[in-house]
Amino acid sequence: MIDSHSHIYCDAFDEDRDAVVARARDAGVRHIILPNENLESVPRLAALHGQYPDYISMTLGLHPEDVHDDYLDVLDKMRPMLDQYPLVAIGEIGIDLYWDKTWREQQHHALDIQLHWCHDRDLPFIIHCRDGLDDILDVIDNLDCPVPQGVFHSFTGTPYDVERIRQRGDFYFGVNGIVTFKKSTVAQMLPVIGLDRLLLETDSPYLAPVPNRGKRNESANIPHINAFVANALGVTPEQVSDTTDRNVNTLFNIQ
């Protein structure tokens, strides 16, 4: 199993990060992808990748919640890092209008710039979308370059959302602990998406799956998500882990 989206470099893990990695290995997680958030998170992420270079992969991007009036300066500082680090994706990037719409236009422009990074570097994207799908699709529709490949992480949309996304490209969809929540409708979306376009993720330290809901999440919880998805789709856990691992390998070129 691969955790395709985890933030175990953040300060929530400062006291036991090595133990978190060890527990992930013991749980059968064979690789972890760390999506970046902002300039400040890059050194922490890079240090963890340097400590576990064969086990952890890193990405680079400006999270939409970190897009403010200095976003162009931040992106200018990030751009040289595209050559500095061994990246597997640009992310996490996207649109988040849940709490604040103040920086909507800046988020649009930041997403456009970073999607061009994907095209220029032949890297996939990791999209963060919260109350922003219409805006993301608008940015994609107005790209002046071919649309890159990528994943819509922590997907909680509707069948119509899947249809609209697929009109723009053959993208992947990340599923995390939300799928195990009692009132979640994500499980109903799994057949619509199809196992061949699913990625498993934790989004640690957030969104711990049942039976650990409410606790700090970590990559060792991937087996709970894997088992739930298997049961929901009527297949074996091995089929889910094999297929989602292959999907990660294909999207991020991780072997």
GISULKA-V30906 format. One record per residue. N is the residue number from 1. RES is the residue in one small letter. PSI is psi as a letter, one per 20 degrees, with the letter a starting at -180 (none if undefined). Layout:
n->[N;N]
res->[RES;RES]
psi->[PSI;PSI]
This chain:
n->[1;2;3;4;5;6;7;8;9;10;11;12;13;14;15;16;17;18;19;20;21;22;23;24;25;26;27;28;29;30;31;32;33;34;35;36;37;38;39;40;41;42;43;44;45;46;47;48;49;50;51;52;53;54;55;56;57;58;59;60;61;62;63;64;65;66;67;68;69;70;71;72;73;74;75;76;77;78;79;80;81;82;83;84;85;86;87;88;89;90;91;92;93;94;95;96;97;98;99;100;101;102;103;104;105;106;107;108;109;110;111;112;113;114;115;116;117;118;119;120;121;122;123;124;125;126;127;128;129;130;131;132;133;134;135;136;137;138;139;140;141;142;143;144;145;146;147;148;149;150;151;152;153;154;155;156;157;158;159;160;161;162;163;164;165;166;167;168;169;170;171;172;173;174;175;176;177;178;179;180;181;182;183;184;185;186;187;188;189;190;191;192;193;194;195;196;197;198;199;200;201;202;203;204;205;206;207;208;209;210;211;212;213;214;215;216;217;218;219;220;221;222;223;224;225;226;227;228;229;230;231;232;233;234;235;236;237;238;239;240;241;242;243;244;245;246;247;248;249;250;251;252;253;254;255]
res->[m;i;d;s;h;s;h;i;y;c;d;a;f;d;e;d;r;d;a;v;v;a;r;a;r;d;a;g;v;r;h;i;i;l;p;n;e;n;l;e;s;v;p;r;l;a;a;l;h;g;q;y;p;d;y;i;s;m;t;l;g;l;h;p;e;d;v;h;d;d;y;l;d;v;l;d;k;m;r;p;m;l;d;q;y;p;l;v;a;i;g;e;i;g;i;d;l;y;w;d;k;t;w;r;e;q;q;h;h;a;l;d;i;q;l;h;w;c;h;d;r;d;l;p;f;i;i;h;c;r;d;g;l;d;d;i;l;d;v;i;d;n;l;d;c;p;v;p;q;g;v;f;h;s;f;t;g;t;p;y;d;v;e;r;i;r;q;r;g;d;f;y;f;g;v;n;g;i;v;t;f;k;k;s;t;v;a;q;m;l;p;v;i;g;l;d;r;l;l;l;e;t;d;s;p;y;l;a;p;v;p;n;r;g;k;r;n;e;s;a;n;i;p;h;i;n;a;f;v;a;n;a;l;g;v;t;p;e;q;v;s;d;t;t;d;r;n;v;n;t;l;f;n;i;q]
psi->[q;p;o;j;o;q;l;j;i;r;i;i;j;h;h;k;g;h;h;g;g;g;h;g;g;h;i;j;o;i;q;p;p;o;p;r;g;a;h;h;i;g;h;g;g;h;g;h;g;h;h;m;h;i;h;p;q;q;r;p;r;o;p;h;i;j;o;a;i;j;h;h;g;g;h;h;h;h;g;h;i;h;i;h;q;n;q;i;r;o;r;q;r;b;p;o;j;g;h;p;j;g;k;g;h;h;g;g;g;g;g;g;g;h;h;h;g;g;g;h;j;l;q;r;q;o;p;p;o;o;k;j;g;g;g;g;h;g;g;g;h;j;q;k;r;q;p;r;q;a;p;o;q;l;p;k;a;r;h;h;g;g;g;g;g;i;h;i;r;m;r;r;p;p;p;b;i;h;h;i;q;g;j;q;j;h;h;i;i;g;h;g;g;p;h;i;k;q;q;q;r;h;k;q;j;r;l;p;q;p;j;j;p;i;r;p;q;r;h;i;i;h;h;g;g;g;h;g;g;g;g;h;i;k;r;q;h;h;g;g;g;g;g;h;g;h;g;g;g;g;g;j;l;p;none]
